[in-house]
């Protein structure tokens, strides 16, 4: 059984959306996964926007890291995704049955101009969970949204 994680922290330095604690959240989660839950540092992918020694948490890089996470999954594995940064919402697709009328999104550091400024509607998380269920792995998704 493998334990793998993707940890994403977006502080958006130098922008009007700048935050101060999201990268700290990533390092606190990293420490907890290694010290308390037995994850190997080699199996934790970190994407942060404050240190050029790490991959930047752009929309494309987040998608790639998640794809790598699930593509290596074997039955019984534990997968963990942590995101700390801005969140937002967009109108739900017309064909979706959603009582709120909105999809929740995470906002990568590049504002993901490929799809407006959003990296991941709830259907992305849903598809990740479907893959996890089909692969018989445990998948945990944690989203810390900083509002302000």
C-alpha positions in Angstrom: 0.0 0.0 0.0 1.4 3.4 -1.1 0.6 6.7 0.4 0.9 9.7 -2.0 0.0 13.3 -1.7 -0.3 16.5 -3.7 -0.1 19.7 -1.6 -0.9 23.1 -3.3 -0.4 26.5 -1.7 -1.2 29.8 -3.6 -0.1 33.0 -1.8 -0.4 35.0 -5.1 2.7 37.2 -4.2 2.7 40.7 -5.8 -0.9 40.6 -6.8 -4.1 42.3 -5.4 -5.2 38.8 -4.4 -2.1 38.2 -2.2 -2.4 35.9 0.8 0.1 35.2 3.5 -0.6 31.8 5.0 -1.3 29.3 2.3 2.3 28.1 1.8 2.6 27.8 5.6 -0.6 25.6 5.4 1.2 23.3 2.9 4.3 23.0 5.0 2.2 22.3 8.2 0.3 19.6 6.2 3.6 18.2 4.8 5.0 17.8 8.4 1.8 16.2 9.6 1.6 13.7 6.7 5.3 12.7 7.3 5.5 12.8 11.1 2.0 11.6 12.0 0.6 9.6 9.1 3.8 7.9 7.8 4.0 9.4 4.3 7.4 9.4 2.6 8.7 12.8 1.6 9.5 11.2 -1.8 5.7 10.5 -2.3 4.6 14.1 -1.6 4.4 16.6 -4.5 4.5 20.2 -3.4 3.3 23.1 -5.6 3.9 26.6 -4.2 4.2 30.1 -5.7 6.8 31.5 -3.3 9.9 29.4 -4.1 11.3 28.7 -7.6 12.7 25.4 -6.4 9.2 24.0 -6.5 6.7 23.7 -9.3 4.3 26.6 -9.5 0.7 26.0 -8.8 -0.6 26.9 -12.2 -3.8 25.4 -13.5 -1.9 23.1 -15.9 0.6 22.0 -13.1 -2.2 21.3 -10.6 -4.0 19.2 -13.2 -0.8 17.4 -14.2 0.1 16.6 -10.5 -3.4 15.2 -9.9 -3.2 13.1 -13.0 0.2 11.8 -11.9 -1.3 11.1 -8.5 -4.2 9.0 -9.7 -2.4 7.4 -12.7 0.0 5.6 -10.3 -2.8 4.4 -7.9 -3.1 0.7 -7.1 -5.9 -0.9 -5.1 -5.4 -0.2 -1.4 -3.3 3.0 -1.9 -4.0 6.2 0.0 -4.2 9.4 -2.1 -4.3 12.8 -0.5 -4.9 16.2 -2.1 -4.6 19.5 -0.1 -5.3 23.0 -1.6 -4.8 26.3 0.2 -5.6 29.4 -1.7 -8.5 31.4 -3.0 -11.7 29.7 -4.0 -14.6 31.1 -5.9 -17.7 29.9 -7.7 -19.1 30.1 -11.2 -22.6 29.5 -12.6 -23.2 25.8 -12.9 -23.6 24.3 -16.4 -27.1 24.4 -17.6 -27.4 20.6 -17.8 -26.3 20.1 -14.2 -28.8 19.4 -11.4 -27.4 21.6 -8.7 -29.8 23.4 -6.3 -27.3 26.2 -5.6 -26.8 27.0 -9.3 -23.0 27.3 -8.8 -19.9 25.2 -9.0 -17.2 25.7 -6.5 -13.7 26.3 -7.9 -10.1 26.7 -6.8 -8.0 29.5 -8.2 -4.5 28.7 -9.2 -1.7 31.3 -9.2 -2.0 31.9 -12.9 -5.8 32.4 -12.7 -5.9 29.6 -15.3 -6.8 31.7 -18.3 -7.6 28.5 -20.3 -10.9 28.2 -18.5 -11.5 31.8 -17.3 -9.8 32.0 -13.9 -10.8 28.6 -12.5 -8.9 25.3 -12.4 -11.4 22.9 -11.1 -15.2 22.8 -10.9 -16.8 20.2 -8.6 -17.0 17.8 -11.5 -13.2 17.6 -11.6 -13.2 16.5 -7.9 -16.1 14.2 -8.7 -14.2 12.6 -11.5 -11.1 12.2 -9.3 -13.3 10.4 -6.7 -14.8 8.2 -9.4 -11.3 7.1 -10.5 -10.4 6.5 -6.8 -13.5 4.4 -6.3 -13.0 2.4 -9.5 -9.3 1.9 -8.6 -10.2 0.9 -5.0 -8.0 3.5 -3.4 -8.7 5.9 -0.6 -8.8 9.5 -1.8 -8.9 12.5 0.5 -9.6 16.0 -0.8 -9.0 19.0 1.5 -9.6 22.6 0.4 -8.8 25.6 2.6 -10.3 28.6 1.0 -8.9 31.9 2.1 -11.4 34.8 1.8 -9.7 38.1 2.2 
